[in-house]
Amino acid sequence: MESDIIKSYLKALNKGSVNAYTTLYDMYADKLYSFSLSRLKSRELANDIVQETFMKIWTMHKAISPDGSFQSLIFKIANNKIIDHFRENINTIEFENYIQYIENEDLKDESIENQLYFDDFIKALNLCKRKLSNRQLEVFELSWEKGLTNDEISKVLNVAEHTVRNQLSLALKSIRSEISKYGVLMILIFENLSEYANF
Amino acid sequence: MNPFLIELYKKFLYGKITLSEFGEMRYEMNKTSNEEFAGFEQNEWKDFVIREKMLADKKTEIRNNLKFFAGQQSQIKSRGKIWLKIAAVLVPLTLVGSLFLFLNQKVNSNHSFLVEVARGNKATVTLPDNSKAWINSNSSLNFIANSNESREIKMNGEVFFQVFKDKKRPFIISFDDIKIEVLGTSFNVKAYKNRETIETSLVEGSVKISGHHLSREFILKPNEKAIYNRKSNNLTIVQTNNELETAWKSNVLRFDTERFGDVMNMLEDWYDITIINKYPQIENDIITGSFKNEGIESVMDILKVQYNINYTRKGKIVTILPVK
């Protein structure tokens, strides 16, 4: 289904043209990125998938048939990696926390630009944890990261269950308000990073 | 894949899944083979419509990485000898502010290379593996490529790394006592020989720290800092603020609740001056501040007002005095 233009790029790629290689990258990177992102919910991982897939393409550039479907080739290389990450992701407690957070905060219907991804969530969470008191942090980690019930936490820490409930709700409240500010914070971080790039 | 799973999975893809539905999807997914899953995904891919594009900077960064990768692979095949060649295109990117850059690059016979940055200067270099390093003043870095299996760094001082992702070749920074191992990530290492601690702050990705005095391996998460004490062989992990940890890269001199004595050391390195303190009572005062592109005079003037000290300056020697 691919056009003659792509066929000519693939022929050039066979001969080792780096220009053809980066042109093909420019054409397909966004599609692969977006596909990976919707599955892995992490911009960082999605970028990795794109880079690794295209690195693999270079290592086999002489063997790629110009008459075959380049899109299918990208899919074949990328999909194994995506499935592995996907399976690993969904079976972690952090990812479950992320899904729960999205559901509770009713972020399900946010537009794509405002979507909070898993990696953003983890970063934001780590930033926000700094603002918690020691006791709040302890309760929060036992509950969210170790998956203990309030009752179990009260036994571990030797405090009343209602204390655990209070501390946990305070911690969550503080984290919520921090994360809602996070949109702005992300922008700050990106600004900083691009400043380094020009350095 | 059964229709029930497909419905749940699509909700997941659009970010509209509830926790209980997610639990069911995970249960079903764990029973589904890779082949079955891949068969479904193949059709999804065919008709897939882009919903979010890559960030422009990232897209460019990866394109550059790929160009580099393609060039490197070709050279391995045609010449077999790659390190010398690439070390020669190593680029010092910029002069920093009014400070001039003193960069000493040597390529020795073991195909390693060394970058030394003198006091009062900073440098940015691209390493032979396409990783980037921002090197702070009074610091040195030695990149050793023994084989195609690993990348090894020896360093002194402070360096911020942006490691080129290459899963096949781990990137290892080794000291006498500990080892920091990474895949692809950005982080800051502060390990001056004359100080007791080695500090590692992670911005992005993950980092593994191990050492024969350590009871176990430690994995750092973003926004965490590991502080290893060389005397007590203790490692502690604390939450940190990366903007603060890496401010030096953007030529911002920043200190947050640090001892006056330590700040004097930082100023000596930063401005390549010698500070004589004739007011030892203030050594342990705690100070906080941030300076961007300012000369030593204006920094001292601010400290003078804020902390009630006096100073004199003769060339490269600054003397701190009590207020009469």
Interface residues (C-beta under 8 A of the other chain):
Chain A: G16 V18 Y21 T22 Y25 D26 A29 D30 K31 Y33 S34 F35 L37 S38 R39 K41 R43 E44 N47 D48 V50 Q51 E52 F54 M55 W58 T59 Q71 S72 F75 N79 N80 I82 I83 R87 I90 N91 E96 I99 Q100 I102 E103 L107 K108 D109 E110 I112 E113 Q115 I122 K123 N126 L127 K129 R130 L188 I189 F190 N192 L193 S194 E195 Y196 A197 F199
Chain B: L13 Y14 G15 K16 I17 T18 L19 F22 G23 M25 R26 M29 N30 N34 F37 A38 E41 Q42 E44 W45 K46 F48 I50 R51 E52 K53 M54 L55 D57 K58 K59 I62 R63 N65 L66 K67 F69 A70 G71 Q73 S74 L93 T94 V96 T124 W134 K165 K167 G184 E204 G205 K221 P222 N223 E224 Q239 N241 E243 T246 K249 S250 N251
